[in-house]
């Protein structure tokens, strides 16, 4: 950053000279920019109301000082505001060889206010370049320091319990400051970067007396900093490089030394406490699974006061390679801090259990799930994450069962994450290769004509999900165009899109073909074409269906009968109510309860699909092969 002392020599073409003597302290002040004002601006607008701290004010024409009247007041006010706002100095542009342009009253006032006065002969355009250069330099310096501090802060959370943390921070420091780094005790080297740094820096450390070790002792370009000066510890950070350290570098070194000291102290204490802490947490989780909430709270009372004093909880399950489990536990524990219990599952060597108590006034489950999702992604393709809904603390065993089920679903998801069983998508749980074969076989009549297929695949998903008028508005097409394309597709497929069962079947096939990766089965896959019923018979789909239907079955109201009748009447409330002998208000109330239990929107085609298929898988009805019984039900009604 330029100063008043360096600018005349670093930019000689500016022809910049001081009108009066400038104190050394003023010459070292950094210049943050150049504010250029013209005489016309000063006459029209007066002195700027506020000036950036450290800025040089440049008046573009010395002829201004020959004017009389209001301009005198404006110039005096300008100097007063420059003094108030900490401006670096005032410059006036004069012709080469001209006499000193400042009038006496300006000289006197500037002297009283300690404002340096300068003269330049350079054109205004050149000063604009100086200003732009200063701003670019400031931006680059700020970005560099911000990136360094941000990077250093990022090293802190995940490294304290990591046995390689000291080496990693040492490598970071060597890379950022382009230095050789050595972290050592009298008996051993803790970390060095590069590996040859020990040979270069050991002599400098040996020469120092431990008894009178200063906080920072430097040779030409060497710095020695104690990692724990308050405790008189002998651990030392030594750095060296070919160029001198500036003040910003030294500040960064001191911050890094504090971080290294904390990490090293944590390593010494971590081993003593970690085994006892892990055992206590495992015992507490075991007690919670057994319903012994009071005992679990007493176990955790001193280790994590207040952690289990909530009434509700959410459980997550992480499954990863056995060799990575300890590392994953450590990362989860550090990332989640005191928000959750993280323990290995004693029954499964690949599994980690995370118990996250949730307070009613501060639901941080989204933060926890986001962090766990990030960690699972970092662990690799063999890792997956499942989560439960929010349960009472006394029902933690049920929450754990749901989380384990969700984790099994997660392996079928693109990101290997299923944060709840209810949130799992049916399409992801289907056997993908067989599902592709089924979908393409079903849609062959639409795919034979390429031009026709392009228009159909753009129109039909929306036409199946919404009334034709709404679909036309969403697709920016005429309603008759949507109707014509849908009718042509129905005729080719020999289906009736007035029936819910046909719409959801075709919509499922379209989603598989147009939105999912086409998995082409091998020739040895067999000649028998898969059926929709066969796809839904997959174990993971069965578990999904049971999870959705179980709360509906447990409701004291006969919600299943209402749901079946409503589906049989193609999602129309009035005929379903007549068929059941109930009021429309009751049917709608039952359907809202079904929505709440399933966490699905029954106003959408996807919600209706999940209801129909989950009922079929879990209860056997409605039958996928024929909807004749549903038509009879509506006719009788």
N, C-alpha and C positions, 0 to 999 in steps of 0.2 A: 504494500500500500504506500503510495507516495506521501511525502510530507512537505511542508513549506521549505525545509532545509534541502531536500533532495530534488524537488521538482525543477529548479533552475538548471541543475547540472544534468539531470536525466533527460530533460527536454530542452536542449539549448536553442532549438529553432523557435521557441516561444519568446526569446529575448525578454525574459522576465527578470526584473530587478526590484529591489526593495527601496522604497522612498525614504524610510527612516530605519534606524537600528531595530532588529527583531530579536527578543530574548531567545536563549538556547532552548528553553522549555517550549516556547511557542513554535520554534522551528521543527521540533520532533513530533508535533501533533499531526495525526494522520488526516489526510484529505479524503472525504467521502464522496465528493462530487463537485461539479462546477455548475452554478446557477447563472445563466446568461440573461441579462436584462438590457433592453435598449432604452435610450432616452425617451423615445415615444411612449414606451410602456410605463416608465416612471411618471411622466407627465400626465398620462391618461388614467392610470390605475393607482398611482401612489406606490409606497413601499410595500413589498409582499408582507402579508400578515404573519406568516410563519416561514422560517428558513430551516432546512435540514441541518442537523448537528454536524459540524465538521466540514461544511461546504464552503467553497470559494465563490464569492459573488463577483461577476465580471460585468462591468458597464462597457458597452461596445464603442462609445465615442466620448473622448475627453472634452469635446465641445460643450457637453452638458454643463460643465462647471462655469462656463462664461454666461450662463443664463442667470437671471435674477427673479425674485418673487417667490412664488409657491415652491419652486424646485429646491430652494434652500431648506425649507421645512421638511420636504420629502427626503432629502439626503440625510438630514439629522435624524429623522425617524428611522431610516434604513440602518444607520450605524447603531442606534440604540437597540433595534431588534436583532441585529447581528450579534451584539454583545449578549443579549438575553438568551439567544438560541445557540450560542457556542459556535459561531461561524469561524472558519479558519483565517479569513482575510478578505480584503477588498482589492480588486484589480480594475484598472481602467486601461482601455486600449487607446494608445496615442500613436501619432505618426512617427516614423523613425527620425531621430535627431531633435524631436520637439522638446521644449522646456518642461520641467516637472509640472504636471497639469493640475495637481490638487490645490485648491484655494486654502488659505490659512485657517479658516474656521473648520474645515474638514480635518486638517492636520492636528489642530488642537483637540478636537472632539475625539478623534481616533486615538490620540495619545492618552487622553483620560480614560478611554474605554479599553485600552490595550488591544486595539485591532490593528494588525499589520496592514500597511498600505503598499501596493505594488503597481508597477507599470509594465505593460506588454506592448510589443509592436506586431505580434503575430495576428493573422486574420482570424475572424470569429470562427470560421469553419474549422480551423486547427484546434481551437479550444473545445468545439463540439466533439472532436475525436478524442481529446483528452478525457472529457467526461464519460464518453462511451467506454473507453479503455478502463477507467476506474471502476465503473459499474460492472463490467465484465469480470474484472479481477476480484471484486468483492463477491460477486455471485459464485465464481469458481471456488474461492476460499471458503465461503459459507457452505457450499455443497460438499466440499471435501471434509470439513470438520463435522458437519452433520452426519455424513456417511460413516466417518470414523467412530463418532460417539454412538450412533445407532448400532453399528456393528459390534462395538464393545459391550453395549447393553444387552444385545442378543446373546452374547456369550455367557452371561451370568445365570439366567434361570435354569438352563438345562445341564449345567456343567458341575455344580457343587458336589454331587455324589458320584461323579464320573471319575474313575481312576486315571483317565488320560486327559483330564481337564487342564492340568498345568501345562502339559505339552501342547495342547490345542491353542491355549491362550498365548503361549510363547510363539508358536508358529504364526498366529494372527498378528502379534506385535511386530515380528520380524518382517512380515509381508507389508504391513501398513506403513511402517516408518523406514523400511529398507535398512534394517540394522541387524547386527549379530546379537543374539540374546542368550543369556545363561542364567538359570535359576538354580541356586545351589545352597547346601548346608556345609558346615565344616567337614563332614564325613563323606558327603556324596553329592553328585549332580542330580538334580531333580528333573531338569529339562534343558535342552539346548536346541537352538535353531539358528543356522544350520548345524549339523552334527559337529563341525569343526570349530564352533564358537567356543567350546570349552578350552581348546588349546590357545585361542587368541586372548580370552578374557581371564583365564585362571591367574596369570601373573599379576594382573591389576588387583584381583581380590586378595591374593596372598600378601601383597605389600601393605594391606590395610590392617590396622590394629583393631581387634574386636572391642577392646576396652574404650577407645575413643572414636568409634565409627560414626561419622556424620550421616545425616539423612541423605544427602546427595553429594558425592565427591567425584569430581570429574577431572580426567586428564584432558588432552586436547579435544578429543571427541568421544569421551567415555563417561558414562553415568553409572554410579553405584547407588542403589536405593534399598534400604531395609524394608522387608515385607511386613514386619511387625515391630516398629521402633518402640511402641508403648510398652511391650512386654520384653524388650531386650532380646528378642529372638535372633538367632544367627542366620536366618534364611535371607539371602541377598538376591536382588535382581540386578544383573549387570548387562549393559547394552553399549555397543560401540558402532560407529560408522565413520565414513571418510569425510563427511561434511558436518558442520556445526549443527547443534540443536537450537531451534528457536523456542520462544516461550510457549507457543502452542504445542510443540512436540513435548516439552517438559511437562506440561499439564497433562497431556495424554499418558505419558510415562507414569506419572504419579497415580493417575486413576487406575492404570493397568496394574501397578504395584499393589494398590489396595485390593483389587479384585483377586490377584494371585495370592495375597496373604489370606483373604477369606477362604479361598478354595483350598489352600494348603491346610489351614486350620480345620476346615470341614473334613478333609480326608483323615486327619488324625483322630477326630472325634466320631466320625461316621461309623467306623467299624465297630467301635465299642457299643454304640447305641442301636445300630441297624438291626442286629439279630433280635434283640429284645423287643424293639418296636414292631418288627414284622410278625413275631410270634403273638404279641398282644393283639394286633390288628386281625390276624387270622382267627384267633379265639373269639374276638368280638363278632366277626362275620358269621362264624359257626353258631354262636348263640342267637344271632338275629334270625338265621335260617330256621333254628329250632323254636323260634317264637319267644325266646328269653330276652326281651328288650331291656328290662331293668338290669339284668346282669351284664349285658353288653355295654350299657351306659356306664356302669361302675368300672368295667375294665378300661374303657376309653376315657374315663373322667380326668386322669392326670395327663394322658398322652395327647389328647385332643379335646380339651374342655369345650362342652357345648355342641360338639359336632353331631351327636346323636340325639340331641334334645328336641328333635322335630317330630311331627306326627306323620309326615309323608316321606316317601323315598322313591328313587328311581334306580334301577339296576342296569348296568352295561356288562357285556361279556365280550372280551377280545380273545380271539384264537389266533395263534401264530406258531411258527416253527419252534420246537422244543428248545433248540439252541439259542433262540432269540428271546425266550420268555423273560429271563432275568433282566435283560437290557430293556425290554418293553415295560416291565414293572417299574424299573427305575425312572424311565422317561415319563410314564404316566404319573407316578408319584410326584415328581418334580414339577410337571406341567400343571397338575390339578391342585398342588399344594394341600391346604387344609380343607378343601371343598368336598373331599370324598375319601373313602377307604379303598385302597388298592391292594389286593392280595392274590397270591396264586391259588388256583383251585386244587385242593388236595386230591380230588378224584380224577382229574384230567391234566396231564403234564403239559398240554399245549394251551391251556385256558387260563385267562386272568379275569378275576371278578372285580368290578368297580361298583361300590355302593355309594350313591350320591344322595344324602339327605337334602330335602328341599323345604325351605321355610316358606310359609304362606305369603309373606310380604316381600320375598326376594327370590323369585324363581330364576336361578342361573343355569337351569338344565340345558338351555340352548348353547351357552358358553361352553359347558362341559362336553356336550355332544360334538360341538364343532372342533374342539381341541382333540378329542379322541379320534374323530374322523381324520384329522390331519396326521396324527401319530400313526394310525393304521395305514394310511397311504404311504407314509415314509418307511414302514416296515417291509413292504413289498407285496407281491401277488399272493403269497401263501397266508396272508393275514386277513382277518375279517372282523367286523364289529356288529353286535346285535344289542338292541336296547329294549327296555320295557316301558310301559306307561307309568303314570304316577300312582303308587300304591300306599296304603296305610303301612306304617312301620311294622305292625304286627303281621302283615301279610307279605313280608319280604320273600318268603319261599315261593309264593305265587309270582311275584315280580321276577325272581330269578328264573323260574320255569319259562316265563314269556320271553325273557332276554335270550335264553339259550335257544328257544325256538326261532327267534328273530335272527340269531347268528347263523343258524342253519339255512335260513332264507337268504342271508347276506351273500353267501357264496355264489348265488345265482344273479346278483346285481352287478352292474358294470363297475361300480366303485367298491364292491365287497362290503357295503354298509346297509344295514336295515335297522333304523332307529326305533322301529316298533313293528310288531306283527301286522297291525292294522294298516301301517303305511306301506307294506310290501305290495308290489304290483304283481297281479296274476300273470301277465305276459312274461315277466322275467323268470317266473317259477316253472313255466312250461319247459319240457325237453325241447331245446331250441331246434335241433336238426329235424326231429320228427314234426315239430310244429310248422317249420318251413315247408316241409313236404306236403303236409295236410293243407296249409293255406294256399300254396301254389296250385295244388290239384283242384281245390275248390274254385279258384279264380281263373282257371284256364280259359273258360269262355270269354272272359273280359280281356285277357292278355294276348289273344291271338292276333288281333288287329292293333298294331303299335300305336297308330294315331288315336284310335278309339280308347286305348288303355291310358294314354297320357291325359286325355280329358276326363276320363272316369276316375283315375286316381286322385285328381285334383278336386273333383266335385263330390264324389260319393261319400267319403268319410263325414263331411259336414252335412250332407243331405240326410244321412242316416241318423245323425245326432240331434238335428234340429228340425222343426217344421220348415217346409220348403220356402216359405216367405222369409223366415229368419236366415236360413241357409243362403238364399239368394243375396240378401243384404250383406252377409259376412263375406261372400265370395265375389261381390260386385258383379253379379250376373242377373239376368232377367229370371223371374220365377219360372217362366215356362221352359227356359233352358235347363234349369235344375230338375224340374219335373220330367222333362224328356230324357235326360241322361239317366236319372234314377229308374225310370220305367224301362228303358232299354236294358240296363244292368239287371233289373229284376227278371225280365223276360229271358235273358241269356242264362241266368243262374237258376231259372225255374223256381223263384222264391217270391214271397209276398212281403213286401216291405211294410205293409200295414201290421204285420205280426212282429212283436218284440223279439221273439226267438230268432226269426230270420235276420232282423236288423243287427242284433248283437253278434250273431255268428259271422255275418259278412264283415262287420266292423272289426272283429277280432282278426279275421284273415287279412284284411287290408292293413291293419297295424303291423302285423308280423311281416308282411311283404314290403311295405313302404318305409317303415321306421326301424326295423330291426335288421341286424346283420344277416345276410343270407348264408346260412350254413348248409353247404351242399353235402349230403350224406354220401358215404362211400358206396361202391357197387355191391359190397357184401352186406349192406344193411337189410337185405331181404326184399322180396317183391311185394309183400303185403303193405298196402297203404295205411298209414295211421288214421285213426278216427278221432273225432273231438272227445268222445267218451274215453278213449284210451289216453289221450293227452291229459285229461283231468284226473286220471287214475294215478298219476305220479305221487309218491309219498309226500313230497314237499307241498304239493297242491292240497293233499288231504289234510295236512297239518294246518295250512292256511285257512281252509274252509272251516275246520273245526273251531279255530280261534274266532272267526267271524260269527259263526252260528251259535256257539255256546252261550253267550249272554242273551241271545234272543230266546233260546230254549229255557233259560233260567228265569225269564220274566214271568210273573204270575199271570199276566194277560196272555191270551192265546194269539201271540203275534205271528206264529208260523202260519196259521190258517189264513190270517189276513194277507200276509205276504204272498202266499201261494195263489190265493184268489185274485189278488191284484195283478200278479204276473200272468195268470190264466186269461185275464180280461185285457191283456196288452196294455197294462199300466193305466187303466181307466178306473177312476174311483167309483163312479156311479154304478156301473154294472157289477163291480166287485161287492159293493155294499148290498145290492139286491140279492146277489148270490149267497151272501153270508147271513142275510136277514138282520143286518146292522145298519146303523145310521152312517151317513157319509162323514159326519163329524168324528165318529168312533174310528172309522177306517183311516181317516187322515191322522188322527192321534196315534194310532198304532204304527202307521208308516213313519211318523216322526220319531217314535221310540226305536224303530228298527234302524233308522238313520243314525241315531245317537249311539246305539250299541255297536253298529258296524263301522261308524265313522266314515260313512259314504253318503254322497249326495244322490238321492234317488230321482232327482229331476234331471240327472245326466245319464246318458247311455252307458257310460262306464260304470256308474253306480248300480244301474239296473243289471248290467252284465255280472258284476261281482255278486249281487244278491242271488241271481238265478243260478249261477254256476256253483256258488258255495252251498246253496240249499240242495242242489243235485248231488254234490259230492258228499255232504255230511248226512243227508237224510234219504237220498235216493229219489226224491221228487223235487221239482218237475222232471219228467223224463226228457232226455235230449232227443230221442229217436222219433218221437211223435208228440204233437201238441193237441191230438184229437180230443183228449180228455178235457183240456182247457176250453176248447170250443163248445163241447157239450155242457160244461159248467155254465158258461155264459148264456147258452141257448135256454137251458132249464130256468136260469134266473129270469 
